[in-house]
Amino acid sequence: MEDAYARSVSEVLEFFGVDPTKGLTDIQVTQHARLYGNNVLPQEKSTPFWKLVLKQFDDLLVKILIAAAFISFFLALANGDTILSAFIEPSVILMILAANAAVGVITETNAEKALEELRAYQADVATVLRNGCFSILPAADLVPGDIVELSVGCKIPADMRMTEILSDHLRVDQAILTGESCSVEKELDATTATNAVYQDKTSILFSGTTVVAGRARAVVTGVGSNTAMGSIRDSMLMTEDEVTPLKKKLDEFGTFLAKIIAGICVLVWVVNIGHFSDPAHGGFLRGAIHYFKIAVALAVAAIPEGLPAVVTTCLALGTKRMARLNAIVRSLPSVETLGCTTVICSDKTGTLTTNMMSVSKLEIPAQFPCLLHIAMCSALCNESVIQYNPDKRIYEKIGESTEVALRLLAEKIGLPGFDTMPSALNMLSKHERASYCNRYWESQFKKVSVLEFSRDRKMMSVLCSRKQMEIMFSKGAPESILSRCINILCNDDGSTVPLSAHIRAQLEAKFISFAGKETLRCLALALKRMPMGQQSLSFDDENDLTFIGLVGMLDPPRDEVRNAIISCMNAGIRVIVVTGDNKTTAESLCQKIGAFDHLGDFTGFSYTASEFEELPALQKSVALQRMTILSRVEPSHKRMLVEALQNQNEVVAMTGDGVNDAPALKKANIGIAMGSGTAVAKSASDMVLADDNFATVVAAVAEGRAIYNNTKQFIRYMISSNIGEVVCIFVAAMLGIPDTLVPVQLLWVNLVTDGLPATAIGFNKQDSDVMKSKPRKVNEAVVTGWLFFRYLVIGAYVGLATVAGFIWWFLYNDNGPKLPYTELMNFDSCSTRETNYPCSIFSDRHPSTVSMTVLVVVEMFNALNNLSENQSLLVIPPWSNPWLVASIIFTMILHILILYVQPLSALFSVTPLSWAEWTIVLYLSFPVILIDEILKFFSRNSGIRFTFRFRRADLLPKREIRDK
């Protein structure tokens, strides 16, 4: 029944054909179960494990690598290699891909847990009236039309329409659904509001929420998926995970790279068709296979196999730094997404505020005596509890937030006669200190009778006895208490005087100021001397009271929030406050924060969810661009807000803590859950704030920007290195000289000598002005035209230097054969003609060892070039990143090990080098620094710098794409 909130009790009962005194009959239960279904959230079929694994390999570069691995394996077998030696290269490739797939599977498995944890908010049992008798049944057996009885502490098992209140009032905590900071009073009357949101439906009890005060009966109107909790589940199922901006760019670059690789491989194979029949190959087919193997090696060289692992490692290092800032990352790619966030939709309660309701204003007619009487009343006229949890090391509250605030007020006021109160109380343990002053007053006064709060009176009273003296303490709405007061407590002696019209007007004006301009929640406190020996209270006793004080309470904003929001504004990030509270409360909080003073009033910047929905499309679009506050929201509104912002090409971060926030957290580009929030919200999020603090979000954004900057640096480093490898193999094939590098040597360079320095580049320090620039555009290419030209130049030099080292050994090395260049070019016909040197010289390991060492050393120098995109090494020296220096030293030690340790040198087809060979390696490698310094000089100096435009869509991944 969709509109039960707008129907009267009798209409709802008649709709389901149920007698409120007898409940449903067994026949009706069977019929309703068949008609409406059971009260269980359907279990969504999880993705099979094998499908999750296969999904991780659905990437073009990965497919090329897998194909290259298998082809190289079969070609090696065809060449006469043993199965073990043939499997070395493919096994390394497959292990890397398996590790990356494992990370992806774990991430996706965590995402599905959110749906399962939603079930934890379903009640297990319910007290149900059937066939005229009450019985306790599993909540899953409920059907629409069932009459259910609820009391304090009950978790509501289904959506229900109130039919009868069995106590003075009924209050429900529905924060997990609406985010409201206080419990909500429920009533029997139908709701007349149009476009009613959850907060307006005061006659409905929502599944998963909890009764905190009172007792009532209700008729079930919705079960399973047809409940508020069910709609959240459906919304989460409809939400598809957003691809992060960096992932989009890497995918785009991967497609571009795959086209280039395919083109070069085909070109190398076609260019060498004339060499297929060379006698050295033993026939045309064997020659074709030989050059096909070179093309495969070229593909392995061109693909940066270590890139996914290095990106993952860099993001993981970023998450460790963010964990120190109290931001716990659940999804690694979200770290980078933070860097291009343009809008942060922040929950109000607990994120911008402390989520600790406290008394901020007191209006009392006297000094010390009145404070003590306020402390007495706050402690005695109170049902809440404050306790210390030693396991969590935090103070916990049980009960209404306003009553908890009064408990804290009593603790802050202290006790009479304790001049050294602070130091004395500090000597207590945290467990004793939690309610020490409250327990003192409770030990001095014995509670005799209580008049519970009711809606018509808007107050509660408690009768206490102390030393043959009976006193009634009362607290409630100021208008109710003031109207019942005839006296007022005053002066230092604690005497009472009549409450004059003038003083009453002053108190009413102060109340209007507290509740209106300052939007404080106000309570008035009063007392009354009762006849000796009285043991009970009646409503008539709540007259002729003595006024003792007016308290104003609020959930104060966090101290650091103002600077954090200003920092966001300076960084080009807009903050939208999203809350279930009313519009006035939200606007007042923003005024107290002080970061929105430039707006003047909030006209045109603040909307309720209903007001925003009713706007025409054009006005809604304009409002969305200016919005600062969205109040009175329910779960669907939060998700709607995220979608609307994303449709305007915004990158949205959404904070939340309740079950109600889960769909929006999942839909947002980055969902941020509170550490104190529900398990559902945490599971649906990408990041969890351990301290629930908005300032931590801003610090995480700065870290995200720094991580992206470092990610770009090592991506460019790896690309230039791989370009060098491609140039090396391509030039060697074009010149017709022997293979400069074998595939296993290429893999070693790609994984170890590239991977370690690339990871260390992730430790480059955060720029001081990282939060002073606008967010980068989502469609910004990882490698732009000018940068791509720079790295083409560097890559070309790396490749040519590697080939030069190879040729040098054959032509000029004193310990080499010193062949004429024509002999080197005609190496494949050596066996068919007479030579003055053995043909085995072309199988010597020295030339490929020199080439491999040149490639390793030149890439170490190139790693130093990537300390900064444009700054010279004279400005940012190598020791500014000690991790990079250490990784270079470690990489060189590893390289020396494989050269000089026998089993390793055989595995990688290398041999020890002489000092002369090491000298030429350094001569060929160092110029890469000089070349990049010249290119950086052009980049820095706008007067000299030329603009290199390289815009062809088939060469650069620069096409405009929508990020949503």
N, C-alpha and C positions, 0 to 999 in steps of 0.2 A: 504494500500500500504506500504509494509515493507521497501522498499529501496528508498523512495522518496528523501532522502538526497543525493543519488548518481546519481539521474536523473536531467536533465536540466528542466527548467520551462516549456518549450514547451512539453516535454515528459510527464510530470505529468498532464498538462492540457489535453493533447490528451488522456491519459489513462482514465480520468474521463469524457471525451467528453464535456468539458465546455468551453464556450467563456468568456475570462477574462473581456470583456467589458459589458457582459449581465448577466453572472451567469447562474445558472441552471434554467430550465423551471419547471413548476409544475409537469409535467409528469415525468421528470428526478428525481425530488425530491422524488416522490412516489416510483419510481423504485429503487433508491439508498437506501431509507429507508428499503425497503423490502429485498434488497441484503446485506446491511451492518449493519442494525439495527439502533437504536436510540442512541443519545449522552447522555446516562445515565449509571452510574455505577450500575449494577444489585444489588438489595438488597438481601443479603444472608439471608436465613431463620435462625432466631435466635433459639437457643435451647429452647424448651418449658420449662416453669418454673418447671413443675412437674418432668421433666427428670433431671433438674439440682438438684432438691431436692433428688431424688432417687439415683443419682450418689454419693452423699455424704455418703450414707449408704452401698456403695459397698466395704466393707472392712471386712475381715474375723473376726477380734475381735469384730467389731461392730455387725455383724450378730450373733455371739455367745451371746453377751450381750442382744440383742433384744430377742433371743430365750429364754435365761435365765429369762428375765423379764416376758414374757408371761407364761412360764412354772410355775414360782413361783406364778404368779397370779392365775392360774387355780388350782394348788396344794393347795394354801391357801383356795380357795373356797371349794375344795373337803374336806378340813380339818374342815370345818364349820366356817371359819372366815367370818366376814361381808365384803361386797364389798369394803367399804371404807378402812378398815384395810388391806385387801388383796391387794389394789391398791397402798399403800404407797411406798413400795419398787420399783415396776415397774415404778411408776411415776417419781421417782427420777432419775432412769437410763435413761428413755426416755427424760426427760428435759435436761440432760447433752448432750445426743446425738443430740437433736434438736438445742441446742446452737452451737455445733460444725458444724452442717450442715448449719446453718445460715451464719457463717463465710465463709464457702466454696462457698455458692451460691453468696454472695456479691463479692468475689474475681473473680469468673468466669464471673459474669455480667459485671464487670469493664473491663475485657479483651475484650469483644465484642464491647465496645464503640469505640475502635480504628477504626474499619471499618466504623462506622457511621460518625465519625468526618472527615474521608477522604473526605466525600461529601462537606464539607465546602470549599474545595479548587477548586470546580467546579464553573465556572462563571455562573451568572444567565441569562445574556442577551448577545447578539452579534449583531453587525451591519453587515447585510448580503445583498449581491447583488443577486437578483433573478428577472427573467423576465425583466432585464434592469433597475430595480429600487432598490435603497437601502432602507432597512427597519430594524427596531429593532425587533428581534425575540427572544423568549426564547432559551437559549443555548442548551436545551434538544432537540430542533427541528432541529439542524444542522445535515447534512448528508455529507459523503465524496463527494467532488466536489464543495461544496459551496465556494463562494468567500467572504471572511470576511475582513473588514477594521478595523485596530487597531491603537490606539494612546496612548499617555502617560497615565499611570494609569490603562489601560485596563488589566483585568485578561484574559489570553488566554483561550478560551472555549473548544478547542480540539487540537489535534496534527495537525500542518499545515506546508505546504511548502511555503516559501516566493515566491511571484511572482513579487512584485513591491515595491520599497522603495520610499515613497512620501516625504521624508525629506533628509537632508544630510546624516543621519545615523540612525540606529535603535539599541537600547541597551535593553537587557532583563535581569531581575533579576531572575535567575533560581537556586538560592541557595537552595530552598526547595527540589529541585530534585537532584542536583549534589553536593551541599555543597561548591561551589566556593565562595570565599570571596568577589569577585567583580562582577559587572554586565558584561554580555557578548555581544560583538558586533556581530550582525547578518549580513549576506550577501546573495546575490542571487546565487553565484556560487555553483555548485555541489561539494560534498565532495569526494575526491579521495582516502582517507585513507582506508586501509584494516582493518578489525576488528574495525570499528569506534565505539567509545563510545559516550555518549550523548554530552560530551564537544566538540567532533570533528564535530558534526552535526550542523554546523553554519548556515545552510539554513533552519533548522527546528525550529518552535516555538512549545514548549511543553505545553500541557494542564496543567493549574494550576499555571504557571509562570506569571510574570507581566512585562509589558512594562514600562521602566523607562525613555526612551528618544526616540524621533522620532515618525514617523508615517509610516504605511506600509499596503499592502494588501497581503493576503495569501490564498491558496486553502486548504481546509480541506482534510487531508489524513487518519486520524484515529479518531474514535469516541468511547465513552463508554469504554469497556474493552480493545479495541485495541489502547489504548493510553499509554503514559509513566505512567500516574497516574493509569490507569487500570492494568498495569503490576505489580505495587506496591501492589495493592489490591489483585491480584491473588497470589502474593508471600506471603502475610500475611495469606491468607486462607490456603495455603499449609503448613504453619508452625504450627507444633504441640508443645504445651507447654512441656518444659522439666521438668521432675520430679527432685526435689532438692535432693542432696546427703543424707541429713538427713532423708527426707521422704522415700527414698529407704531403708535406714538402718532400720527405724522404721517399714516399711512394712515387711521387711525381718525378723526382730525380732518378729513382730506380728504373722507371719506364724509359726515361730519356737515355740512361746509361745502357740499358738493355739494347736499345736500337743501335747505339754507337758500337757496342760490342759485336752485335750480329753483323753489322756492316763491315767492320774491320776484319772479323774472322773470315767472312766470305771473300773479302778482297785479298787477304793473305793467301788463301787457298787457290783462288783463281789466278793471281799473279804468278804463282809457282807451277801452273799446269805444265809449262814447258820443261820443268825439272822432274816430272813424274817418272819419265823413262830413263833417268840417269842410271848408269850401271850400278852405282853404289847402293841403290834401293832394291835391286834384284827384280825389276819389272815395274810396269806401269801401275798395277794395283797396289803394290807395296809402297810405291812412291806417293800415290794418292793418300794412302793410310798415314804415311810419315808426315805429310804436310797437314793432314787433318788433325793429327796429334798436336802439331804446332799451333793450329787454330784453337784447339781445346785449351792448350796451355795459355794461350792469349786470353781466353775467356776467364780462366782462373786468375790470371794476373790483373785483369781489368776490374773484376768484382772485388770490392773491399770486404772480404769475408769477416774480418774482425770488427766491422763497423757496428752491427747490431750489439755485439758483446760490449764494445767500448761505450756506445750510447747508454746501454743498460747500466754499466758500471758507473758512468759519470752521474746518471740520475740517482743511482743508489748512494753515491757519495754525497750528493745534494740532500738526499733524504736524511742522512745522518746529521748533517749540519742543521737541517730544519727540525729534527727531533730535539736538538738542544734548545731550539726556540719554542718548544712545546707544540710543534706541529708534526703530527705523526702521519706519514704518507702511506696510504693503502694501495694506491695505484701509481706506479712509477711514472708513466707518461704525464700524469697530472702535474708533476713538478714543473715541467716545461710550459704547460698550459697557463700556469699562473703568470708567466712572464708577459702574455699578451692579453690579460684580463682587462676589459674596459669598463665593466659594471660589476659592483659587488652588491648583491641583495642580502642585507643583513637582518637577522632576527633581532628583535629588541630585547626581550627578557633574557638575561643571563649572558648576552654577548656584548651589547652596548651598555647594559646595566649589570650590577653585581648579582642580581637575583637574590638579594637579601633585603626584604622589606624592613625598613627601620624608621624609627621616629626621628623626624628632622626638625620639627617645630613644636614648641610647647607654649600654650597660653595659660598662665596660672595667675591667680589673684594675689599670691604671696610668695615668699621665698622658701626657706627650708621646710617648714611644716607641710606645705602643699606638695613639695617634691616627695617627701616621705609617704604621704597619703596616696599620691599617684603610684609610687612603687608598690604599696600594699595592694591597691586596687588592681594594678597590672598583674601582680603575681597570683592573687586569689581568685579574681574573676576571669579565669583562664583555664582552658582544657588542653593546651598544646604542651609539647615536650621538647626540650633541647638536651642532646646527649652527645658525648664524644665517642667516636668510633676509632678504637686504637688500630684496627687493621688497615683502615683507609687513611688514618691520621687526619681526620677532618671532623668538624662539628656537624651533626645532622639534626634536622628538625622534623617533627611529626605534628601535623595539625594545620590549622588555618595560618596563612602567612601574616595576617594582621595580629593574631594572638602571639605568634612567635616574636613579632616586633615588640610587643608589650613585655614579653619575658626579657628580651634583651635590654629594654629600657630600665627594667627593675635592676638588672645586673649593673648597668652603667651608673644608676643613681647611688647604689651601694646601701650600706646599713648605718643606723644611727650610732654615734659614739666611736666610730672607727676613724680617727684622724689620719692614720697612716694606711688608709684603705688600699690604695694601689699596691704598695709593697707587701701588705699582709695577704692580699688575694693572690699575688704572684707566687707565693710560697706553696699554694695548693697545687695538686696534680690537675691535669687538664680535665679528667673525669669529674673531680670534685668541683672545679671552677665553673663547669658548664652551667650549673643552676644553683650555685651556692646561696646567693641572696634570695632567690625565689624559694628555696627550701627553708631558709630562715623564717620568712614570713608565713609559710605554710606550717611551720612548727609552732609559731606564736599564736596562730588562729586555727581553730578547728572548724572545718566546713560542716554546717548543719543541714542546709537545704539549698537547692538550686532551682531557679526559674530559667528554663532554657530560652534561647533566642527564638523569637517568632517574627513573621513578616509584618503582622499588624502592629506589634509593639516596637519593633526594630531595636530591641535591647535585651540584655540578659542580666540577671541578678544572682548574687550568692549570699546566703546568711552565714555569718561566722561568729564564733563565740571565743572570748578571751577574758579570763579573770572575771567571771560573772558579769561580763558585758557583751551584749549582742549588737553586732553591726552588720548592716546590709551594704554590700558594695555593688554598684551597677555600672555598666558600660554599654554604649550603643550609639546610634546616630545622633549627632549634636542636636538636631531639631526635636527629637523625641526626649532626650535627657533634659535639655534646657526648659522645655515646656512643663516638666514635672518638678523643677527646682524652685524652692522658695527662699533658700539661704545660700550663702557663699562662704567658703573657708578663707580666712584672711589673717594678715599680720603674723608677727613672729610667734605669738603665743598660741596660734592654731584655733582661735575663737571663730565663731560664726556670726555673720550679720545678715540681715534681710537682703535678698537680691533685688535691687532697685531697677526701675525701668531703664535708667541711664546705663547702668552696668550691663544689663541684659542686652541693650542695643549695641554696646561696645563688643560684647562677646559674639553676637550674631554677625557683626561687621567683620570681626576677625575670622569667623568661620567661613564667611563668603569669600574673604581674601585667600584663605588656605585652600578651599575647595575649588574656587574659580580661577583666579589668576595663576596660582601656584600648582593647581591640579593635584593637591595632596588628598589622600584618603584620610578622612577625619573621624575621630571617635571622641565622645565626651565621657568624662568619668565623674561619678558622684557617690555619696555615701549617705547613710541614715542610721541614727541610733534607734534600736528596736527595744521593745519591752523585755525585761529580764526573763529568761526561761523560755522564750519563744522558740519553737522547734520546727516551724514550717513557714513557707511564704505563699502569699496569694498575689494576684495581679493588683489588688487594691493597695498592697504595701508599697508599690512602686510610685508613690506620690509624696509630696512634701520633702523632696531630696535636698541635700546640700551639695552644691557644685564644687568640685575640687580641681578640675583642669580640662583643657582641650588639647588633644594631641593630633599632629598632622604627620602622616607617614608617606613614604615613597620608596620605590626601588631605585636607588641613586645610580647615576651614570658612573662608569669606571673613570678614574682620574686620567688614564692614558688615552682614552678614546678620542678626545678632542684633537690632540696632535696627530693621532693615527689617521683621522679623517682628513685633516688638512694635508697630510703627506700624500694621501690618495689623490686629492684635488690637484696638487702640484705635479703628480705623476700622470695626470690625464685620466684618472679613474673616477667614475661617478659612484656614489654610495646611495642606495635606496633602502630606507628603513621599512621592513615588512613586518607587520604585527597583527595579532588577533584582537588586541585591545582597541578601545575606541579612538576616534580621530583626535579629540582634545588631549587625551593622555599622551599620544604619540608626538603631537606637535609640542607639547610642554617639555617632553624629554629632550627633543631636538634643540629647543631653546636653552635648556640647562646645559647641554653638551657644549654649546657655544661655537661650534664649527660651521653653523649655517646662518650666522648673523648677516652675511652678505645678501641673503634672500629677502630681508625685511620680514614681512609676514609670509605665510605659507600659501597664500591664494595662488592657484595655478601650479603649485608644487606638491600639494597634499590632497589625496583622494581616498575615499573609502572604496572598497572593492566594488560595491554596487554602483557608486557614482561613476567609476571608471568604465564599468561594463556598459552603462547606458549612453556613453558618449558616441557620437557618430564616428565612422571609421577615420576620417581625416583628423578630427579633433583628438581622437584616441592616439593617433600616430604622433601628433604634436605633444600631447600630454606625456607620452612615453619618453620623449626626448628631454623633458624638463622635470619629470617626477622625482621627488625626494622621499615622500612618505606614501605608503599604501597600507591602510588600516582596515580593521574588521574583515580580515581575510580568512578563508578556509582552504583546505588542501588544493582544490581545483584551481583556485585563484593564483596560488604560488606557481603552479605548473604553467598556467596561462601566461603569467608575467614573464617567465623564463622563455617560453616559446615566442612571445611577442618581441622581446628584446633580441632574441636570436634571429628573428625575421628581419630585423633592422641591422643585421651583421655585427651585433655586439657579441663579445666573448664574456659569458656570464658566470660569475662565481656566486653560489647560493649557500647561505649558512642555515642550519636548522638543528633541532634536537629531538623533536617528537616524531611519532609514527606518521603524523599528518604531513611532515616535511619530506618523507621518503621519496614520493614521486618527483617532486621538484629537485631534490638533491640528485636523483638519478638522471633527470633530464638536463640539468645544467652542464655547462662545459666542465666545470669543476664543482663538485658537491662537497661542502665542508660541514662535518657534524661536530657537535660539542662532546667533549669527553664525558660530561655528566648526562648526556642524552641517552635515548633508547638504543637497544641493540639493532633495531630495524634501521634507524637513521644512520648509524655507524656503518652498517653493512652496505647501505645504498650509496655511501659517500666515497669520495676519492681521498679525503684527508680528514683527520680528526684533530681537533684542538684540545690538548690535554688540560689547558687552563681556561677554556671557554671564552677567551679574550679576543676582542676584535683587533686589538693592536698586533696580535700574533698573526692574523691574516695578512696584515700589511707587511710585516717582516717577512712572511713567507713569499709574498709577491716579489719583494726585492730579491730574495734568494732565487726565485724562479727566473727572474730576468738575468741574473748573473750566470745561472746554470745554462741558459740558452746561449748567452754570449760565448761561454766556454765551449759549448757543444758545437757552435758554428766554427770555432777555431780548429777543433780537432777533426771535424768533418772535412774542412778545407785541406788540412794537413794530409789526411788519408787519401783524399782525391788526388792531390798533386803527386803523392807517392805512387799511386796506382797508374796515373798517367805516365809516370816515368817508366814503370814496368812494361806498359803497353808499347811505349816508344821503343824501349830496348828490344823487345821481341819483334816488333814490326820492322824496325830498321835492319836488324840482323837477317830477317827473312828477305827483305828487299835487296840487301847487299849480297845475299847468297853465301854467307859465312856460317860456320857451325852454330848450333844452339848455344846462346850465351849462358842461359840458366835452364836447369831442369825443373819440372813442375814442383817437386818436393822442396827445392830451394825457394821457389816463389811463395809457397805456402808458409815456410819459416819466416820469410821477410814480412808477409802480410799479417801473420798472427802475432809473432813475438816482437820483431823489431819495429813494426808499426804500432802494435797494440799497446805496449807499455808506455811509450812517450805520449801517445794520443790520450791515454787515460790520465796521465800526469798533467796534461794541458787543462783538464777539468779542474785543477787546483789553482788556476790563475785567480788572482785576488779580485774581489768585487770592486767595480768602479765606484768612486765616491759620489758620482752624480747619477747613479743607476735609477733613483726615484725622482729625477728631475726631468726626465724625457717622457714623451708620450708613449703609450703602448705601441709596440710594433704591429703592423698590419698582418692579418692572418695569412694573406696571400703573398707576403714578402718572401722572395726566393732565398733559399739557404745560400746559394752562390749566385751573385749578380753578374752582369756582363763583364764589367771591368775586372772584378775579382777572378772570373773564370779565365780571362785573358792572362792575368798575372800567374795563375796556377798552371795554365798551359805552357807558359814560358818556363816556369820552374820545372814542371814535369818533363818538358822537352829536354831541358839541360840534364836532369837526373838520368833520363834514358840514354842520351848521347854519351854522358860520362861513363855509364855502365858499359856500353858497347866499346867506347874508347879504351877502357881498361882491358877488355878482352883482346882487342886488336893489338894493343901495345905489347902484350905478352908474346904474341906470335912474331911480331915484326921487330921489336926493339929491346926486349929483355935480354940481358947478358946471359942468363941461364936458359933462355928459350931457343927455339930453332932459328930465329931471325929469317923468316921466310919472306919472299917477295909477296906483295899484296895479291898479285894474280894467282899465286899458288894457294893462298888462303881462300880466295873466291872459288877456286876449282877443286876444293877439298874432296868433293863427292866423286871425282873421277880419279883419285889418287891410285886406287887399286888397278886401274886399267892402263896405266902408263908408268914409265921408269922415272923415279925421283931419287935425289941424293939424300933423302930423309925417309924415315920409316912412316908409314901411314898411321901407325898407332899414335903418332904425336897429336892427332886430332881427337883422341880419346883421353888425353892427359887432363887431370883434374885442376891443374894450376890456373889456366885461363878462366874457367868458370868460377873458380874460387876468388880470383882477383875481381871479376865482374860482381859477384855476390857481395864481396866486402866493400867495393865502391858503393853499391846500392845501399848497403846498411849504413855506412859512414855518412854518405851524402844526405840520407834521410834523418840522421841524428842532427846534422847541422840545420836541416830544414825544420826540424822540431823547434829549434831555438828561434827560427823566424816567426813562429806562431805564438810567441809570448804576447804579441799584440798585433792587431790587424794592420795598423799604420805607423806605430811608434818604432823608432830605431832601437837597436840593441844597445846603443850608447845611452839611451834614456831609460829603457827598461832592461837592465842587465840580466844575464841568465840566472844569477842567484836570487832574483826576486821570486822565483818559483823553485825552491829547493827540491820539491818532489820531481820536477822535470829533470833537473841535473842528476838526481839519484837514479831515475829511470834510464837515462842515457848511459850512465856508468854501468848499471846492472845489465842493460842490453848488450853493451860491448863486452862485458865479462862472459855473458852467455855465448856470444858469437865467437869469442876466442876459445871457449870450451869446445865448441863443435869443430873448430879448426885443428885443435891440438890434442884432443882426447880421441883415441883410436876408434872405439865402437861408434861414436857419434859422427866422426868424420866420414866413415864408410857409409853410414845411413844417409847422410846429406850430400854424398859425392863431392867432398871437399878435401883439401890437404893443407898442411902448414905453409905459411908465407914467409919469405925472406924479408930482411929489413928494406931492401931495394923495392920490393913489391909493396910493402906498407907505405913507403915514401910516395910512390906514384899514386897510391890510393888517396892519400891526404891531398896531394896536388890536384887531383881530379875532383875531390869532394868539396873543399873549402870555398871555391868560387860561388857556390849556390847562395851563400850569405851575402856576398857582394852584389849579386844580381838582384836579390830580393830587397836589399837596402836601396838600390836605385829605383825599383818599382814603388817602394814605400815613399820615397822622396817625391815622386810624381803624385802619389795619392794625397800627401800632406799639403803640398803647395798648390793652392788653387790657381795661382798665376801661371804656373808652368804645367800643371796637370792637364792632360787632354782627356776628353770623354770618349771612351771606347764603347761603341754601341754594337751589341751583338744580340739582335732581337728575334732571330728566326725561331719560330715556334718549334721546328723540328730539331733544333740544336740545344736550346736552353729551356729548362722547365720554368718559363716565365709567363705562361698564359694565365689570364685572370680566372680564378675559380671561386665559386661561392663556398664559404666555409660552413655552411649549414646544409 
